Structure formats: C-alpha cells, structure tokens
Amino acid sequence: MKGLVKALASIRLTTWLLTASVAVLLLGSFYVQADRKLFTPLNNGLLPDWFRETVAKAPGEVWWFPLLVITLTLLGINNAACILDRLSLHWRLRAATGNRVFFHRIIPSLVHACFGFILLGHLLSVAAGYRLVAPVAAGQTTSLPGGAEMQFADTRCEFYAAPFAGQLRDCVVPVKLSVGGEVDDGELAVGRPLYWHGFQAHLSTVGSAQPGHTPALQVIVKRDPGSRVIISCFPIMILLLLIYYGFAPATKSNGNGIPLSASS
C-alpha cells in the first residue's frame, strides 16, 4: 500500500497529467469556440443530461470530453496521494518536531485537501441535483420535484429616471409556493435568489427589451448538493491559511520544510 501511494504521488506523474489535462482542455476549447450553441445548455443544465443528449446528436464534437474527465480524475488521485504521502512523512517526524510544528507543517496539505473538496463540490453541483429553466408569466404554475409547485403573480418592474431613463432598475415577481398542503408566499427578484425547502430560484432576464418596457423573464430553479461542501470547506481553508501565516513556529530547517534535528 505504501509503495502504491509513493508511485501515485510521483511529481513526474503530476507533470505528465497536468500537461495532458491542459492539452485536452486547449483542444476542447476549439470545439467550444466552433459551436457555442452546442455547449450553451451547460450554463443551466446538468452535465450528464447535456453529455447524453450531445453524444446522441453530435458525437464528433464531444469525443474529447471523456478524455478530459479521465485525465482530471487521475490528477485528483495523484493529488490525494501527494497529500497522504506528505501527511505520512510529518506524522513520522512529529516526535522530533513536536505537535505544534507538526500541525503547522501539515497545514499546506490540509489546504490542498480543502481545495480538492471544493472542486468535488463544484463537480457535484453540475453533475447531480435538479435544475429547471422556465418562462415567467402571471398565473403560470411550475411543477417541482416532491409535489412542490411555484405559481407566479404579476411582474413589478422599476426603471431608472434621467440620465438612464427607461433602463431597467429592478424586477420583482411575487410567487406562491406550495408542497404537501403547506403554502408560502415569496418574491423572486433579479440578483436576489429565493431559497425554499432546499430549492434555489433565480430570476433572470431573457434577451433585451425596449426602454421602459418589462423584459421577458425566466426562472432557474435548482437543488445544489455541492454548495454545502463548498461553503463548508472555504472558511476552513481561509482559517488554516491565517493560522499558517499568523502563527508560524520558529524552527530551523534544512530547506525542505524538515527541521535539522529530524533530518539528521
């Protein structure tokens, strides 16, 4: 097991995987630039749904995507092995360095681990959960999972006065939310999401409208299972960095982060 971790933690392997990932990303960017409409649904939809539909109609445009997933997955495994290898090293040295130095030395690895979990949270956000894009119209009812419903009332829009006369300032849509006999009132507004029973509802404009006229609106409703992971890990990472730079123990090292007493 130890030998496997050492092999997977190879810096040479990291270099090759980074090079491969960048090369595939660069190659994929040409396909995205060539047919933006094919990739636009990724902005609002889930990644597995988009890939399944795109492979069916344009397999030649997304052949590189599974290759990117493979290289990034291997890079993630390599990063995890590097973290484990470094933690193992400092665990063996903690008797010589002391607990305070030991904790300070492993903080960079813990920060890397937090960053990895944040990336996994983003992956979870685009690959799982629920997303719906629907037009907003007075009296319209949108069905949500679990028997929930969202009914829209009349849109109220405000516009700027001179010198930006007619430009949209704000739009508010009152909504009635119901599930299992429970009914709640809420408001959707551009830039101010509505949170309800695990759902996030975002109001946005569609296209452009004449000055002083109410624009077409749409609502994006989603359940984002990765947001909790991201929100939890980010402050932990910031706290670890503050501890690392604010409370560094005074020790002499051999230049590799290992105290002289432990490297002899």
N, C-alpha and C positions, 0 to 999 in steps of 0.2 A: 504493500500500500504506500509506504514511504517513498519507494522508488518511482511509483506511478505519479505521485504528487510532484516529485522532483522533475520528472520528464515533462509533465504538463505545465510546470512553472518556468520552463525554459524561456529566457529572454529572446533567444533566436526564434523560437516558435512565435512569440509575441510579435516580433518584427515581420515575419512572413504573413501572419494572419492580418496584421494591420495593413500591410501592403496589398494583400488580396482584397480586403474589405473596401479600401479606398478605390482600388481599380474597378471593382464591381459597381460601387456607388457612382463613380465617374461614368462608367459605361451606361448605367441605368439613367443617368441624368440626360443623356442624349435622347433616349426614348421618351422621357417625360417632356422634354422640350419639343420633340417632334409631334406629339399628340397629347396636348394638355387636357383635352376633354376626357380622354380615357382615364386619366388619373384624378380628375377633379372630384369624383364621388368619395374619394378618401377623406376629404375635408369634413364630411358629415356622416359617412357610413362606417361600418365595422370592416376591419381588414380582411377577415376570412370571407365575408359576403362579397366584397369587391373582387378579391382574387378569384373566387369560384366563378363569378359572372364574367370576368375579363378573360379567364383562360378559355371559357366556352366560345367566346366570340373573336378573341384576338390573341391566341397563344404565342404568336411570334413576337408580340410586343412586351411580354412579361416573363420570358424564359429565364431572364437573369435574376428575377426576384427570389426564387427558391435558393439560388446560389448565394445571394446576399444573406438570407436567413441562416444558411449553413455556416458561412464564414463568421458572422456575428455571434452565433451560438458557440462556435469553437473558441472565439476570442473571449467570450464570457466565461467559459470553462477554464481557459488559460489564466484569466484574471483571478478567478476564485482560487485556483491552485497557487498562484503567487501570494495571495493573501494568507492562505493556510501555511505555506512554506515559511513566510516571514513570522507569523504568529508562533509557529513551532520553534523557530530559532530563538526568539526572545523569551519564550517560555523556558527553554533550557538554560538561558543565561540569567534568569531572574534572581537566582541565588547570589550571583556575583554583583548584579546591578542594583538590587533592591526593588521593592514593589513600586515605588514612585517612578523610578527611571523606566522600569518595565512597562508601566501603563503609558508613560509619555512616548516610549518607542513604538508602541503598537497603535497609537492614535492614527498615523497615516493609513495604516491598513484598515482600521475601522471606518475612516472617512471613505476609502475606496469601496468598502463593503456597502456603506450607506448609499453612495453614488450608484453602485450596481443595483441596489434595491429600488432606487428612484427610476432607473431605466426599465427595470422589470415592471414597475408600476405603470409607466407610460405604455409599455407593451400590453399590459393587462387592459388598459383603458381603450386601446384601439382594436383589441382582439376579442374582448368579451363584453358583457353587459348588454345594454339596449340603447338604440338610437332611432329616432323618428324625426323626419322633417315634414311639416305640414303647413299649408297656407292658413292664414288667419283671416276669418270672416265672421262678422257679427252673427250670433245664433248657431254657428257651427260647433259640433261636438267631435272631439278627437278621442278615440279609444286607446287606452294604455294597458299594459300587462296587469294581470291580477284583478281584472274587472274595474279598474280605475277609469275615470273619464274627466276630460277637461273641456268646458264649454266657454266660448268666447263671447264677450259683450261688445258694445260699440267702442271703436278706437277713438282715443282722445289725443290729438297731436297739437303741439305748440310750435310756433315759428318765430324766428328772430325778427326784431324790428331793424330799421336802418342802422348801420350801413349794410347789414346782411339780410335785408328784408326778404321774407319768403323762404329762407333756408331753415331746414328742419332743426328744431332745438330738442324736442323730446316727444316720444310717443308712449302712451300707456294704454294697455288693454286689460280691463277687469276680467277676471276668469272665475268660474265656479268649478271647484274640484270636488269630486265625489268618489268614494270607494266603500263598499260594504255598508251602505246606509249612512255613512259619515259624509257630511257636506261642509266644505270650507270655501271661504272667499279669499281671493288673492289678486295680485296685479303683476302683469308682465310689462317690462319696460326695456328699451334698448340700453344695453350695458349694465342692467341690473337683473341678474338671474333670479328665478323663483325656485326655492327649494321646498319640496313637499314629498313626504313618505319615500324618501330615497331617490326621488326624481329631481333632475335639474332641468329647468325650462328656460331657454334663451330666446329672446325676441330679436329679430334682425330684419333689416330692410331688403327688398329684392329689386335690383336694378335702380333706376333713378326716376324721380318724379318732377313735374313742373313746380317751380317755386310757389309756395303757398298751398300746395295740394298734398293730401295724405298719400304717402307711398304705399306700394304693395308690401305686405309684411308676411313673415313666416316664423314659425316657432320650431326650435330644435329641442326636442325632449330626449334626455339620455339618463341612463344609470351608469355611473363611472366607478367600477370597483377598484380601479387603480389609484384613485385620488386619495384614499385614506393612507395607502402605502407612501405616496409621495409627500403628503402633508405631515406624516409622522416622521419620516426619515430626514426631511430637510432641516428642521430645527435641531435635530440630534447632530447632524453634520456640522452645522454652524457652531453649536456648543463645543463639540470636540475640537474644532479649529481654534476657538477662543482659548480653550484650555491649553492647547498645544503651543500657541504663540504667547500666551499670557503667563503661563506658569511652568516655563521650561526649567528643569533641574540643572544645576551647574555641574557638569561632568566633562572629563577629558576623554576623547575618543580617538580611535585610530584612523578617522576619516571615513569610515564606512558605517557610522552610527553605532559602533560597538565599543564600549568602554575599554580602555587599555588593560585594566585588570582582568577583563573577561576574554580578551583576545590573545593573551599570552599563553 
